[in-house]
Amino acid sequence: MLFPAGRLSPRFFFGWARMQQKIDAEQVRKVAKLARLALTEAEIDEFTGQLGAILQYVEKMDELDTRDVEPLAHCLPISNVFRADEVHESLGTEKTLANAPQRDDSFFKVPKILEDSSA
């Protein structure tokens, strides 16, 4: 579903059927499980109401005429603050490993964290 100006309607993202009915506790449980959140029944009830209110607000925004509104990704003008990517000479092996707590020839030596399963 498209807005008159060709932009996607919030109904596209949330589905028309879901916009007509409030979000239910089972949907909150599913999202909580996906987010690995352990919610109590009281929290599920609270979030069900809160998320339902958010979806009602999104539906209300569908009433706005946005034909003359310029799409934007950020409300303020922003620019890249990174420095220019320029090639420089590297430190070299000796300088790089100079402060290493442990080294093995020209490599950093670190504690083993994976078990050898080939045996």
FENQUIUR-V588376 format. One record per residue. N is the residue number from 1. RES is the residue in one small letter. SS is DSSP state (A for helix, B for strand, O for the rest). OMEGA is omega in radians with two decimals (* if undefined). NEAR is the number of other C-alpha atoms within 8 Angstrom. Layout:
n: [N;N]
res: [RES;RES]
ss: [SS;SS]
omega: [OMEGA;OMEGA]
near: [NEAR;NEAR]
//
This chain:
n: [1;2;3;4;5;6;7;8;9;10;11;12;13;14;15;16;17;18;19;20;21;22;23;24;25;26;27;28;29;30;31;32;33;34;35;36;37;38;39;40;41;42;43;44;45;46;47;48;49;50;51;52;53;54;55;56;57;58;59;60;61;62;63;64;65;66;67;68;69;70;71;72;73;74;75;76;77;78;79;80;81;82;83;84;85;86;87;88;89;90;91;92;93;94;95;96;97;98;99;100;101;102;103;104;105;106;107;108;109;110;111;112;113;114;115;116;117;118;119]
res: [m;l;f;p;a;g;r;l;s;p;r;f;f;f;g;w;a;r;m;q;q;k;i;d;a;e;q;v;r;k;v;a;k;l;a;r;l;a;l;t;e;a;e;i;d;e;f;t;g;q;l;g;a;i;l;q;y;v;e;k;m;d;e;l;d;t;r;d;v;e;p;l;a;h;c;l;p;i;s;n;v;f;r;a;d;e;v;h;e;s;l;g;t;e;k;t;l;a;n;a;p;q;r;d;d;s;f;f;k;v;p;k;i;l;e;d;s;s;a]
ss: [O;B;O;O;O;O;O;B;O;A;A;A;A;A;O;A;A;A;A;A;O;O;O;O;A;A;A;A;A;A;A;A;A;A;O;O;O;O;O;O;A;A;A;A;A;A;A;A;A;A;A;A;A;A;A;A;A;A;A;A;A;O;O;O;O;O;O;O;O;O;O;O;O;O;O;O;O;O;O;O;O;O;O;O;O;O;O;O;O;O;O;O;A;A;A;A;A;O;O;O;O;O;B;B;O;O;B;B;O;O;O;O;O;O;O;O;O;O;O]
omega: [-3.08;2.96;3.09;-3.11;3.09;3.12;-3.14;3.09;3.03;3.11;3.10;-3.07;-3.03;3.14;-3.09;-3.10;-3.14;3.12;-3.14;3.12;3.11;3.04;-3.11;-3.06;-3.13;3.09;3.10;3.10;-3.12;3.13;3.11;3.12;3.12;3.14;-3.13;3.09;3.06;-3.10;3.03;3.10;3.12;3.12;3.10;3.11;-3.13;-3.12;3.08;3.11;-3.12;-3.14;3.05;3.12;3.11;-3.14;3.07;3.11;3.11;3.11;3.13;3.13;3.12;-3.12;-3.08;3.04;-3.07;-3.10;-3.08;-3.13;3.13;3.09;3.10;3.13;-3.11;-3.06;3.13;3.08;-3.14;3.09;-3.14;-3.11;3.14;3.09;3.10;-3.13;-3.11;-3.14;3.09;3.09;-3.13;-3.10;-3.04;-3.03;-3.07;3.11;-3.13;-3.08;-3.05;-3.10;3.14;3.12;3.10;3.09;3.10;-3.07;-3.11;-3.12;2.95;3.08;-3.09;3.12;3.11;-3.14;3.13;3.11;3.09;-3.09;-3.10;-3.08;*]
near: [6;9;9;7;7;6;7;8;10;9;10;10;6;8;8;8;6;9;12;6;6;8;11;7;9;6;8;12;10;8;8;11;9;7;6;6;7;6;9;6;6;7;8;12;9;8;9;12;9;8;9;10;8;8;10;9;8;9;11;8;7;8;6;6;5;8;6;5;5;4;4;5;4;6;5;4;5;5;4;4;4;4;4;4;4;4;4;4;4;4;7;6;7;8;7;9;11;6;5;8;4;7;10;7;4;8;7;9;7;5;4;5;4;4;5;5;4;3;3]
//
